[in-house]
């Protein structure tokens, strides 16, 4: 079931310069009409599975794999409230690189520092003294009584206690590339409506797409629209 085939229609003032009358209208799809998951279904944990999007996989490919119908790609998007695939769906490696070039202007800028984060610190009892990934200034320091056991780019082990005072700089630079890759990877985990709930969702969708009776109502799939050429702006 292709999404746009399910959209209702509207009678819209014709923009054709060769139209015969000012009141002439054409039938077009109402692209502003949207459906969403029913609240009880949206909040039902048991109605969804989680899915990790692999490199280069598109919404239609996910729908084909899980629902055996590539035209249900819009169900995948709706389930995750995705309205802009360009910005909300993970980019493949090539498209991500092109996006970064457009955003940052050059390869050197892509490699530039975006921000700084803390390195994880644990003590001799493997207790976390400081979490990793906290945004800090580049000159942030941590002072404690004890000594440094070992240090790497992602973990610092310390021995707490004693009389000696130690001061360390548990900070690492995050480049623009690392930052953008992390954001892109976070988009890979999506939720998928289980196949057994698809029929109920499609029924709800069709009901939402139908028009309620109003002054512009023609039928459940078609309504009129205002024509400024006749009534004025």
N, C-alpha and C positions, 0 to 999 in steps of 0.2 A: 504494500500500500504506500504509494509515493505521497509525501507530505503535501505538496502543492495541489495535488488532485483532490485532497480533502478540504482545502480551504474554500469557504463560501465565496460567492460572487457579489459584486456591487455594480450598479449602473453609474458610470462615471462620465462626466462631460467630455465629449470627443475633442482631442487635441489635433485632429486631422485638419490641415488648412483647407482641404477641398470639401469639407462637410457642407451639406445642403442647408441645414437649419442650425440656429444657435442652440436649440434645445436637444440637438442630436447627442445621444449617449452611446457608449460602448460597454460591453460586459467585460469586467476585469476581475482578477482575483483580489480578495481583501487580505493583503499581506500583513495587515496590522492585527488580524485576529490570531490569537495564540491560545494554545491549550497548555495545561500543566497537570502534574500528577495530583490526584485527589489527596487531600490532606491526610486522611487516615492511611492511605497507601504510602504516601511520601514518608511518613513517620514510622512505618512498620519495618523494623530491622529485618524481619524474616522474609520480606518481599524482595530483598536485594542480595546479590553477591558482589564481591569486589573483584576488579579486573585490572591487570597491569598492561598498559598499552606498549607494545613493542615498537622498535624503531621502524618508522615508515608506514605504520598501520593507520588506515583511515577509518572514520566512523562506519562507512558502508561495509568495510571488511569485518569489523567487529560484529555488525548486525548479521552478516552472512554466516559467520562462524557460530554465533550463539542462537540466532533465530531462524537460520536457513533462509533469510530474505534480506538482501542488501538494501531494499527500499525502506526498511525499518531503521535506517541510520538515524532518523530524527527522534526515534524513541530513545536511542542511546544518548543523544544530545539533551533531550528534554529531561531525562532521568538525572542529569547532572547540571541542569539549568545553564547549559551552554547555548548562548545566543550568537556568539562570534567565534567561529571555528579558528580563524586566523590567530586570535589572541588567547583563546581558552583551550585549544587542543595542542598537544605537544608537537613541536616541529621536528622534522627529520634533520639529520646532521647538516645537509647542504642548505636547507632553508633557514636553519638557525644561524648558520654562518653569514648568510646573506642579510638576515635581519640584524645581526650584530654590526655588520659593516654599515648598514643604513643608519643604525642608532648611534654608533660611536665614531663613525667617520673614517677609521683606519685600523689596520692590524695592530699598530702600537697602542692605540687607545683601548682596543679590546683587551690587551694585556695589562693595561693600567690598573692601579689599585681602586677598587670600588669602596671598600670599607675594611675595618679591622675587627677581628673576633677573638674571644678568649680561647686559650688552649685548656683542655681538661686537666685538672690537678687532682691526684689521689694521694692519700697518706699511706703509711706502712701497713695499715689494716684494710687497705683497699676501699676506704670510705672516700666519697667524693667531697673534695674541699672546694672545688670550683667547677661549675658546669662549663662545657665547651659551647661555642657558638653565640656567646653574649656579645652584643655590639659595644665596643669600647674605643677610646682614642689609641693612637699608635704608641703613646708613651705611658699607657696604663701600667701600673706596677702592683705587686702583691708582696706584702711584708709579713713575715711570720717567724716564730721561734722554732728553730730546727735547721735542717739542712736539705739540700737537693740530692736525691738518690740517683735519678737519671732523668734525661730530658730528650724529647724528640719534637718533631713538628706538630704532633697531634696529642701528645700526652707527657705530663710532667709528674714524676713520682717524688714525693717529699717525705722526710722523716720528721714528724712533729715532736716537739719537746726539747728539753735542754735549755741552756742559757744563751746560746748563740742566736743572733738575729740575721735572717737571710732576706734578701730582697730580689725578686725575680720579675721578669717582664713576660708574662704568659700570654703573648699576643701573636697572632699570625695575620698576614695580609690576605685579603680575599680579592682576587682580580675581577674585573668586569665579566670576563669569560666564565669564571667559576660561579659567580653570582647568577648569571643568566642560565647556565646549565642546570643549576640547582632548581631555579624557578621552573624551567622546562620539565625537569624530571618529576617535580611535584605534581605536574598535570597528568602524569602517566597513571596514577591510581584513581580509577573512577568506579562508580557503583553501577551495577547492571540489574535492571528489572528481570527477575526470574521469568523464564518462558511461560510458566503456568499462570502468570498474571497479565500476560500480553492481551488476551482477549478482552478482559475486563477494562483494561486501559484504553483499548481501541474503541470500545463502546462509549466510554466516558468522553473520549476525544470527539467522536462524532456528535454527541449531544452538545458539547461545548461549542462546536463549530456551527450549530444551528442558530438562526436568529430568533429572538423573541418578537412578538408582535409589537409594532410601533407605527408611527405615522409614515415611516419609510419602508415598512414591511411589504414585500411582494410575495415571497414564500420563504420557507425555512432556509433556503440556500441562496436567496437573492433579495437585496434591498436597494432602494433608491438612495441617491445622494444629492446634496444641494448643488444647484447650478448657478454660480455667481453672474453668468451672462444674462440670466433672466431676472433674478431678484436683486442684483447689485451686491457689492461686497459688504 
